[in-house]
């Protein structure tokens, strides 16, 4: 799962909270994590059906659009 481009002018995006933990199933539209930019707090949704296997960033870490933030195993 890649960090989407949130169409903000901010260069970095900070991870606020994972809403799904490794081992949990997700489907398109499920909120996977919450992020913060200089202007707003936003939710990032899954785009595929599968199981979250790994998270690659922790609370407070900064990310960029396109960074691989998690591994979702699809069927």
C-alpha positions as CSV (number, residue, x, y, z in Angstrom):
1,X,0.0,0.0,0.0
2,X,1.4,3.3,-1.0
3,X,0.9,6.7,0.6
4,X,-1.5,8.5,-1.7
5,X,-1.0,12.0,-2.9
6,X,-3.4,14.0,-0.8
7,X,-3.4,17.0,-3.1
8,X,-1.9,19.2,-0.5
9,X,1.1,21.5,-0.9
10,X,2.7,20.0,2.2
11,X,6.0,18.2,1.6
12,X,5.5,15.7,4.5
13,X,2.7,13.8,6.0
14,X,2.8,12.7,9.6
15,X,1.3,9.4,10.7
16,X,-1.2,10.0,13.5
17,X,-2.6,6.5,14.1
18,X,-3.0,3.1,12.5
19,X,-6.8,2.2,12.6
20,X,-6.1,-1.4,11.4
21,X,-3.5,-3.7,12.9
22,X,-1.5,-6.5,11.2
23,X,-3.6,-9.6,10.8
24,X,-6.8,-7.7,10.3
25,X,-8.8,-7.9,7.1
26,X,-9.5,-4.8,5.0
27,X,-11.6,-3.9,2.0
28,X,-11.9,-0.9,-0.3
29,X,-13.2,2.1,1.7
30,X,-12.0,0.8,5.1
31,X,-10.0,3.5,7.0
32,X,-6.5,2.1,7.5
33,X,-4.7,5.0,9.0
34,X,-5.0,8.7,10.0
35,X,-2.5,11.2,8.9
36,X,-1.8,14.9,9.5
37,X,-0.5,17.7,7.2
38,X,0.1,21.3,8.1
39,X,-3.5,22.0,7.1
40,X,-5.7,19.1,8.1
41,X,-6.0,15.6,9.6
42,X,-7.2,13.0,7.0
43,X,-8.1,9.4,6.8
44,X,-6.4,7.0,4.3
45,X,-8.6,4.2,3.0
46,X,-7.7,0.7,1.7
47,X,-8.0,0.3,-2.1
48,X,-7.9,-3.5,-2.2
49,X,-9.4,-6.4,-0.3
50,X,-6.9,-8.4,1.8
51,X,-5.2,-8.8,5.1
52,X,-2.8,-6.2,6.5
53,X,0.5,-8.1,7.0
54,X,3.0,-5.3,7.8
55,X,3.1,-1.6,8.7
56,X,6.3,0.3,7.7
57,X,5.8,3.5,9.6
58,X,5.1,4.2,13.3
59,X,3.1,6.9,15.0
60,X,4.8,10.3,14.5
61,X,6.8,9.2,11.5
62,X,6.8,11.5,8.4
63,X,6.0,10.1,5.0
64,X,5.9,11.3,1.4
65,X,3.3,10.5,-1.3
66,X,4.3,7.3,-3.0
67,X,6.1,5.8,0.1
68,X,5.2,2.2,0.7
69,X,3.5,2.4,4.1
70,X,2.1,-1.1,4.5
71,X,1.9,-4.6,3.0
72,X,-1.6,-5.9,2.3
73,X,-1.8,-9.5,1.2
74,X,-4.6,-10.1,-1.4
75,X,-6.2,-13.4,-2.2
